[in-house]
Each structure stands twice: as C-alpha cells, then as structure tokens.
C-alpha cells in the first residue's frame, strides 16, 4: 500500500470517528435536554381553587413561596440539594391549607 492510499484510508477512518463522536454527543445532549425538561415541569405544582380569584391566587402563591423559602437550606452539605424537596412540601401544604387542589 502506498503512502497516498494509506493517507486516504486514515482520512476516512478519522472522518468516520468524528461522525460517530458527533452522534454520541447529539444523543447525550438530547437525553440531557429531555431529562431537564421533564424535571422543570414539576418544580412548582399547579393549584386551582374553584371559588378563588386571580388576585387571591397570586397573593396565596406568593405567601406560600415565601413560607417555603424559610424552610430551604443552602445546598452546601451533601443533603443540601434534597432540602429543596422540603420547601416544595411546605409550599404544597400551604396551598392545600388555603383550599387549593393540586392539578
């Protein structure tokens, strides 16, 4: 095999490897995007109150969020990221105590 043929073969192999790498990267980014988008919808639950007004709902959401923030712990410890679940539970309990139902 002469040098020119080996060079062409090497170029094809490099091109094929780049293409495989690109597809792996696309798959990872797509998977990560899907994972993050599925989590994002669940961060703040949606509540409805049949006899409530928009003004009342806005006020209640704000007050319950404030209360939930009081229970948050900065994520400086190993369990810190899990503590956001505690604030979510406080938010849900607060909204339900005010007569809202989670959708």
N, C-alpha and C positions, 0 to 999 in steps of 0.2 A: 504494500500500500504506500503510495507516495505521499508526500507532505501535504499536497493540496487536498487529497481525498481525506486524510486524517483530520485536517482543519475543518473541512465541511462536515464530517461526522461529529466532531466536537461541537461545532456551532449548532447542529441540530439537537444534540443532547442538552446543551445549555438552554436553548430555546424551549425545549420540552420541559425541562426542570423549572424554568421561570413560569411557564404556563401552569404547571401543577402547583407551584407555590402561590401563584395568584389565585387559583381556585380555592386552595385551602384558606387563604386569607379572606376571600369573599365569604366562604362558608362560616368562618369564625365571626366575622363582623355581622353577618346576617343573624346568626344564632344569638349573639350578644344583644343585638338590637331587639330581637323578638323577646328575649328574656327581660330586658329592661322595660319594654313597652307593656309587657304583661304585669309587671310589678307596679308600674306607675299608676295604673288604673285603680289599684287597691290601697293606695296610700291614704286617701281621705274618703271615707264612705259617704254615700249619698243618702240623705234622710228626707222624708216627707212627713208633713203634718196636715191632714185633711182640712182642718179648720184654721190653719195658720196663714198669716200674711207674709209677703216677701220681706217687709221691713222686720217683722218679728223673727223670721228665719235667719236673716242676715245678722241681726243682733245676737241671737242664740248661738249661731255658728261661731261668731267672733268671741263671745264669752266662754264657750266651751273650749275653743282653741287656746285661749289664754289660760284656762284652768289646766288643760292638758300640758301646756308648756311648763307649768310649775312643777310637773312631775318628771320632766325629762332630765336625764343625766348626760353630761357631756361624754361623747364616746372616747374617753381617754383610757378606759380599762378594757380588758378583754370582753367583758359582757356589755360594754357600752352601747354597741350597735343594737343589741337586743332590747335595750331600755326604751327604744322608740316604740316598741310594742306596748309598753306600759302606758305611755302617753296616748297611744291610739285607743287603748281600753278605757282610759279616763274620758277621752273625747266621746266615745260611743256611749258610755254610761251617762255622761252629762246630757247628751242629746236625747237619749231614751227617757231620762228622768223628766225632761221637759215635754214629753208626749210625742216625740218623733218616732217613726218606724224606719228602719234601715231598708233600703231598696236593694 
